[in-house]
Amino acid sequence: MTRRWIVVVVLALLAASCGGSSAAPSTSAAADAETAAPATTAAVTAAAPPETTPPTTPPVTVPPTTLAPEPVGPPSIDDLLASGQPLNIAHAGGDQSFPHSTPFAFAKAVETGVDVLEMDVQLTGDGVLIVQHDDTVDKRTDAIGRVDSYTLAELQVLDGAYWFAPGQWPRHDLDESAYVYRGVRTGDTPPPDRFEPDDFAIATFREISDRFPTMPFDIELKGSFADTPEVAAVLAEELRDTGRLDSTVVTSFDDELIAAFVELAPEVDTSPGLAELTTWILGGVPLNPRHRIVQIPPEFQGQVVLTPEVLALAADAGVAVWIWPSDVETQENAGYYQELLDMGVQGIIAGDPVALAEVIPS
């Protein structure tokens, strides 16, 4: 095919694409086209888009998925017993060092590095579980009367450190200057750094549980089954709701109260009550095999309880021995704590956890 006809075909195709007539061009038109071919070809070339290399899309960088850390809960009682280390257990938060059972005391005990927080629980007049030792408010606060005669709201305005003096079981006969935290709760005395008046109030169990989520608990049920059977049910429910079934030991002087609690929360470790302990120590009656920890004083009502024979009895039964000192003046100090450790006890429920931290292996 001659060059003329190549040009004619190109022009015909261009005319068709622009909506012109599809008829073939005349000979004279073809001749004219041949004459103008160089310009027309240049125009077609100019109209065509230049060949370009498609831009390279940069790779998309996907940041690594950030996973939220798993929540860290308290060690279980299994963990504590398996550690083989003697335990620093803060009695009421360390009642010789800090105001008994207050949030301030528990916080300071945790700062000390204790292993377990020990506390007593009972019910208010309106059925709320609180952390409180005595059945009256007389010994700790600026008020008097039975705990169960107050509502929670009424109890929480009281000064929980009113009668606290360092190194003392609460006494009401000291010089006023001895009561170093008196008035913090009511705003009459500035609180220590990082704390506030609420840290010196009577606390609910739930408040303490929520504030110290990584700490295991040793809890004493106060009262008796005859007088306050409902306290066992409330504690069982609270432990279940807060996920503390495997990180808590529950005890009581009253065996019926412990038995009632076991019925409601059989997953929770318990220590025997006074009657069961007495028949075990004095009568050789085996402990209920569900008890893995016994909690005893060195002496009780004038009788020596902590003896080599009792420690051997505990070893034979495969139970750990946790000691709660029963004499402030002679037993709540580093020297006596060391004696207990030398005897091989597995835990000390210390009124002065700061002193115990000085002698207990880290």
Secondary structure, DSSP 4 states (H G I P E B T S, - for coil): --HHHHHHHHHHHHHHHTT---SPPPHHHHHHHHHHHHHHHHHHHHHSPPP-PPPPPPPPPPPPP-PPPPPP-PPPHHHHHHH-S-EEEEETTTTTTS-TT-HHHHHHHHHHT-SEEEEEEEE-TTS-EEE-SSSBSTTTSSS-SBGGGS-HHHHTTS-TTTT--TTSS--SSS-GGG-TTTTTTTTSSPPPTT--GGGGS--BHHHHHHH-TT--EEEEEPS-TTT-THHHHHHHHHHHHTT-TTSEEEE-S-HHHHHHHHHH-TTSEE---HHHHHHHHHH-PPPPTT--EEEE-SEETTEE---HHHHHHHHHHT-EEEE----HHHHSSHHHHHHHHHHT-SEEEES-HHHHHHHS--
